[in-house]
């Protein structure tokens, strides 16, 4: 039997546990796996692009457990009443090849993206950071805010989105949770006085959400909206002034902000910072950029975290996913058992 967490169960688990606690607890799993980075199988995700979006498979393995995520990204979906991103994921035992855990990952991906952002910001943002600007208040925004508060103590938010309804949704969801929220008049106003800037927009375009002139010394930029070829958010001038940190360089050069740059543009993989093999923030004036596109190891960590978190709880079901004939070589006998005998 394979343990399965469906949408209803993950929602009930999140409601009982608390979103902010989930985000901060997940960081322990993420950081542990980032510190094991060299042992994982790593490759850019397998992507199938269309004019309306992308469908991707994201596999990895640590040699003991294999995991993959199926995920889409379709920016125009909300106009049709559909989610921009949907996903599910699987863990399997490497020794037997049998799947062991299956979960929805639309909600889980929202958790893992925000938890990863906050983990990286803890390593790269100034220790005295207290205000975050958020450009883009869509599906991911509340998770980001809660992760940054839970891990960095940031409670002051300056927000902007081109969609007034998205801003109203954000304020409605987070104001009751004790955040100090300023709705800015535009992107330039939003970043004024910010120590951290999160860009999280959905348009599949080479956009300039953040211009070079908008970024002052000492800022940490959490750039999470650029995640496929032809989709960026930052002025290239920012990248020239900043130190840029990535998950997996080969994938980020295809999908991230640095797709704008020369193939030799220098970047640092964040696992190196966490292991002390490379420098992170080196001064209060330094500009740091996390060019985040999402990587399979993060999904692996999130699935392992969820698998452990729901153990001995009512928040999963066992499903009969793998055929199990008495004789492993007689699959035909399994499908014909009980059939009438013709004479």
C-alpha positions as CSV (number, residue, x, y, z in Angstrom):
1,X,0.0,0.0,0.0
2,X,1.1,3.6,-0.8
3,X,0.4,6.5,1.5
4,X,-1.5,9.2,-0.2
5,X,-2.2,12.8,0.9
6,X,-5.0,14.4,-1.1
7,X,-6.1,18.0,-1.2
8,X,-8.6,17.6,1.7
9,X,-6.1,16.0,4.0
10,X,-3.3,18.5,3.3
11,X,-5.7,21.3,4.0
12,X,-6.9,19.8,7.2
13,X,-3.3,19.1,8.3
14,X,-2.3,22.7,7.5
15,X,-5.3,24.1,9.4
16,X,-4.5,22.0,12.5
17,X,-0.7,22.6,12.4
18,X,-0.6,26.3,11.3
19,X,0.9,27.7,8.1
20,X,3.6,29.6,9.8
21,X,4.8,26.7,11.9
22,X,4.8,24.4,8.8
23,X,7.0,26.9,6.9
24,X,9.5,27.2,9.7
25,X,9.6,23.5,10.4
26,X,10.1,22.6,6.7
27,X,13.3,24.7,6.6
28,X,15.0,22.1,8.8
29,X,14.4,19.5,6.1
30,X,15.4,21.8,3.3
31,X,18.6,23.0,5.0
32,X,19.6,19.4,5.8
33,X,19.2,18.3,2.2
34,X,21.0,21.4,0.8
35,X,23.9,20.5,3.1
36,X,23.8,17.0,1.3
37,X,23.6,18.6,-2.1
38,X,26.6,16.9,-3.7
39,X,25.2,13.4,-3.2
40,X,21.9,14.0,-5.1
41,X,21.2,13.2,-8.7
42,X,20.8,16.6,-10.4
43,X,19.6,17.7,-13.8
44,X,17.5,20.6,-15.2
45,X,13.8,19.7,-15.2
46,X,12.2,18.1,-18.2
47,X,10.0,20.8,-19.7
48,X,7.3,20.8,-22.3
49,X,6.5,24.4,-23.4
50,X,3.4,25.8,-25.1
51,X,2.2,29.3,-25.9
52,X,0.1,29.2,-22.8
53,X,2.5,27.7,-20.3
54,X,4.7,24.8,-19.4
55,X,4.4,21.3,-18.0
56,X,7.5,19.9,-16.2
57,X,8.9,16.8,-14.5
58,X,11.4,17.4,-11.7
59,X,13.3,14.2,-10.6
60,X,16.1,13.6,-8.1
61,X,17.5,10.9,-5.8
62,X,19.8,10.7,-2.8
63,X,20.6,7.0,-3.6
64,X,18.2,5.7,-1.1
65,X,14.9,7.5,-2.0
66,X,13.8,8.7,-5.4
67,X,11.4,11.6,-5.8
68,X,9.7,13.5,-8.6
69,X,7.2,16.3,-9.1
70,X,4.8,16.9,-11.9
71,X,4.0,20.6,-12.2
72,X,2.6,23.1,-14.6
73,X,2.8,26.8,-14.9
74,X,0.0,28.6,-16.9
75,X,-0.1,32.3,-16.1
76,X,-3.4,32.9,-17.9
77,X,-5.3,30.2,-16.0
78,X,-6.8,32.5,-13.3
79,X,-8.7,34.3,-16.1
80,X,-10.4,30.9,-16.7
81,X,-11.0,30.2,-13.0
82,X,-8.0,27.8,-12.8
83,X,-4.8,27.8,-10.7
84,X,-1.6,29.1,-12.3
85,X,0.3,26.2,-10.8
86,X,-0.8,22.6,-10.0
87,X,1.3,19.7,-9.0
88,X,1.7,16.3,-7.4
89,X,4.7,14.4,-6.2
90,X,5.9,10.8,-5.5
91,X,8.6,9.3,-3.3
92,X,9.9,5.8,-4.1
93,X,12.3,3.3,-2.5
94,X,15.5,3.0,-4.7
95,X,16.2,-0.5,-3.7
96,X,12.9,-2.0,-4.9
97,X,11.7,0.8,-7.2
98,X,8.3,0.7,-5.4
99,X,6.5,4.0,-4.7
100,X,6.1,4.7,-1.0
101,X,4.4,8.1,-0.8
102,X,2.2,10.2,-3.1
103,X,0.9,13.7,-2.4
104,X,-0.8,16.6,-4.0
105,X,1.8,19.3,-4.4
106,X,-0.1,22.4,-5.4
107,X,-0.3,23.4,-1.8
108,X,2.9,21.7,-0.8
109,X,4.8,23.6,-3.5
110,X,3.6,26.9,-2.1
111,X,5.0,25.9,1.3
112,X,8.3,24.7,-0.1
113,X,8.9,27.8,-2.3
114,X,8.3,30.2,0.6
115,X,10.3,28.1,3.0
116,X,13.2,28.0,0.6
117,X,13.1,31.8,0.1
118,X,13.2,32.4,3.8
119,X,16.0,29.9,4.4
120,X,18.1,31.6,1.8
121,X,17.2,35.1,3.1
122,X,18.3,34.1,6.5
123,X,21.8,33.4,5.0
124,X,21.9,36.5,2.7
125,X,19.8,39.3,4.1
126,X,21.2,41.8,6.6
127,X,20.6,40.6,10.1
128,X,18.8,43.9,11.0
129,X,16.3,43.5,8.1
130,X,12.8,44.4,9.2
131,X,10.8,45.6,6.2
132,X,10.0,43.6,3.0
133,X,8.6,44.9,-0.2
134,X,6.4,42.5,-2.2
135,X,5.8,43.2,-5.8
136,X,3.1,40.7,-6.8
137,X,0.4,39.6,-4.4
138,X,-0.8,36.5,-6.1
139,X,-1.0,32.9,-4.8
140,X,2.5,32.7,-3.3
141,X,2.5,36.0,-1.5
142,X,0.9,35.1,1.8
143,X,3.2,32.1,2.2
144,X,6.2,34.3,1.5
145,X,5.2,36.8,4.1
146,X,4.6,34.2,6.8
147,X,7.9,32.4,6.1
148,X,9.9,35.6,6.3
149,X,8.2,36.5,9.6
150,X,8.6,33.0,11.0
151,X,12.3,32.7,10.1
152,X,13.5,36.3,10.0
153,X,11.0,38.2,12.2
154,X,10.0,40.5,9.3
155,X,6.5,41.9,10.1
156,X,6.4,45.1,8.1
157,X,5.3,44.7,4.5
158,X,5.1,47.2,1.6
159,X,3.0,45.7,-1.2
160,X,2.1,46.4,-4.8
161,X,0.3,44.5,-7.6
162,X,-1.2,45.7,-10.9
163,X,-4.4,43.9,-9.8
164,X,-6.2,45.7,-7.1
165,X,-8.2,42.6,-6.3
166,X,-5.0,40.7,-5.6
167,X,-3.9,43.4,-3.2
168,X,-7.3,43.4,-1.4
169,X,-7.1,39.6,-1.1
170,X,-3.6,39.8,0.4
171,X,-4.6,42.4,3.0
172,X,-7.8,40.5,3.8
173,X,-5.8,37.4,4.5
174,X,-2.8,38.8,6.4
175,X,-4.0,41.9,8.2
176,X,-5.8,39.7,10.8
177,X,-2.6,37.9,11.5
178,X,-0.8,40.9,12.9
179,X,1.2,42.2,9.9
180,X,1.9,45.9,9.4
181,X,0.9,46.3,5.8
182,X,1.4,49.4,3.6
183,X,-0.3,49.3,0.2
184,X,2.0,51.2,-2.1
185,X,1.1,53.5,-5.0
186,X,3.4,51.6,-7.3
187,X,6.5,49.4,-7.4
188,X,8.9,52.3,-6.8
189,X,6.9,53.3,-3.7
190,X,6.8,49.7,-2.5
191,X,10.6,49.3,-2.4
192,X,11.2,52.6,-0.6
193,X,12.9,51.8,2.7
194,X,12.7,48.0,2.1
195,X,15.5,45.8,3.4
196,X,14.2,42.8,1.4
197,X,12.4,42.9,-2.0
198,X,10.4,39.9,-3.1
199,X,9.3,39.9,-6.8
200,X,6.7,37.3,-7.6
201,X,4.8,38.0,-10.8
202,X,3.2,35.5,-13.1
203,X,3.4,37.0,-16.7
204,X,5.4,34.8,-19.0
205,X,7.4,37.7,-20.4
206,X,10.8,39.4,-20.2
207,X,9.5,42.1,-17.9
208,X,11.3,44.7,-15.8
209,X,9.4,44.6,-12.6
210,X,12.4,46.0,-10.7
211,X,14.7,48.6,-12.3
212,X,18.3,49.2,-11.4
213,X,17.4,52.7,-9.9
214,X,14.9,51.1,-7.5
215,X,17.6,49.1,-5.7
216,X,19.7,50.7,-3.0
217,X,22.7,49.4,-1.1
218,X,22.3,46.5,1.3
219,X,19.1,45.1,-0.1
220,X,18.4,41.4,-0.5
221,X,16.3,40.6,-3.5
222,X,14.2,37.4,-3.4
223,X,13.4,37.0,-7.2
224,X,11.0,34.1,-7.5
225,X,8.9,35.0,-10.5
226,X,11.4,34.3,-13.3
227,X,11.2,30.5,-13.7
228,X,11.2,29.6,-17.3
229,X,12.8,30.7,-20.6
230,X,11.6,34.1,-21.7
231,X,10.3,35.0,-18.2
232,X,12.3,37.5,-16.1
233,X,11.6,40.3,-13.6
234,X,14.8,42.2,-12.9
235,X,16.7,44.9,-14.9
236,X,20.0,43.3,-15.9
237,X,21.8,46.3,-14.4
238,X,20.8,45.0,-10.9
239,X,22.6,41.7,-11.6
240,X,25.8,43.5,-12.6
241,X,25.8,45.3,-9.3
242,X,24.8,42.4,-7.1
243,X,26.2,39.1,-5.9
244,X,23.8,36.4,-7.4
245,X,23.0,33.2,-5.7
246,X,21.2,30.2,-7.3
247,X,20.0,26.7,-6.7
248,X,21.4,24.7,-9.6
249,X,23.4,26.8,-12.0
250,X,22.7,24.7,-15.2
251,X,18.9,25.1,-14.7
252,X,19.0,28.8,-13.6
253,X,20.9,29.8,-16.7
254,X,18.0,28.4,-18.7
255,X,15.1,29.7,-16.6
256,X,16.2,32.3,-14.1
257,X,17.1,36.0,-14.2
258,X,20.6,35.1,-15.4
259,X,19.2,33.9,-18.7
260,X,19.7,37.6,-19.6
261,X,23.4,37.4,-18.9
262,X,26.5,36.0,-20.6
263,X,26.9,32.2,-20.0
264,X,30.0,32.9,-17.9
265,X,28.3,35.4,-15.6
266,X,29.4,34.5,-12.1
267,X,27.0,33.0,-9.6
268,X,27.2,31.0,-6.3
269,X,25.1,28.0,-5.5
270,X,23.4,28.5,-2.2
271,X,24.4,25.0,-0.8
272,X,28.0,26.2,-0.9
273,X,27.1,29.1,1.4
274,X,25.2,26.9,3.8
275,X,28.2,24.5,4.0
276,X,30.6,27.4,4.5
277,X,32.4,26.7,1.2
278,X,31.5,30.1,-0.3
279,X,30.8,33.6,1.1
280,X,27.3,34.9,1.4
281,X,26.7,38.4,2.6
282,X,30.1,40.1,3.2
283,X,29.0,43.7,4.0
284,X,26.0,45.8,5.0
285,X,26.2,47.6,1.6
286,X,26.3,44.5,-0.5
287,X,23.3,43.7,-2.8
288,X,22.4,40.1,-2.8
289,X,20.0,38.4,-5.3
290,X,18.5,34.9,-4.8
291,X,17.6,34.0,-8.4
292,X,15.2,31.3,-7.5
293,X,13.6,29.0,-10.1
294,X,12.7,26.0,-7.8
295,X,14.7,22.8,-7.9
296,X,13.8,19.1,-7.5
297,X,15.7,18.7,-4.3
298,X,13.4,21.2,-2.6
299,X,10.4,19.1,-3.6
300,X,12.2,16.0,-2.4
301,X,12.7,17.8,1.0
302,X,9.1,18.9,1.1
303,X,7.7,15.4,0.4
304,X,10.0,13.9,3.1
305,X,8.8,16.5,5.5
306,X,5.2,15.9,4.8
307,X,5.6,12.1,4.9
308,X,7.0,12.4,8.4
309,X,4.6,15.1,9.5
310,X,1.5,13.1,8.7
311,X,2.8,9.8,10.1
312,X,0.5,8.4,12.9
313,X,-2.2,11.0,12.0
314,X,-5.5,10.8,10.1
315,X,-4.2,13.0,7.3
316,X,-3.4,10.3,4.8
317,X,-5.0,7.3,3.2
318,X,-3.5,4.0,2.0
319,X,-4.1,3.3,-1.7
320,X,-3.6,0.1,-3.6
321,X,-1.3,1.5,-6.3
322,X,1.1,-1.3,-7.0
323,X,0.0,-4.7,-8.4
324,X,1.1,-7.5,-6.1
325,X,0.5,-11.0,-7.4
326,X,1.3,-14.0,-5.2
327,X,3.8,-15.0,-7.9
328,X,5.8,-11.9,-9.0
329,X,6.2,-13.6,-12.5
330,X,2.5,-14.2,-13.0
331,X,0.8,-10.9,-13.6
332,X,-1.6,-12.6,-16.0
333,X,-2.8,-14.8,-13.2
334,X,-3.7,-11.7,-11.2
335,X,-5.9,-10.2,-13.9
336,X,-7.6,-13.5,-14.7
337,X,-8.2,-14.7,-11.1
338,X,-11.9,-15.4,-10.6
339,X,-12.7,-15.3,-14.3
340,X,-15.1,-18.0,-15.5
341,X,-13.4,-21.1,-17.0
342,X,-14.6,-21.8,-20.6
343,X,-14.9,-25.4,-21.6
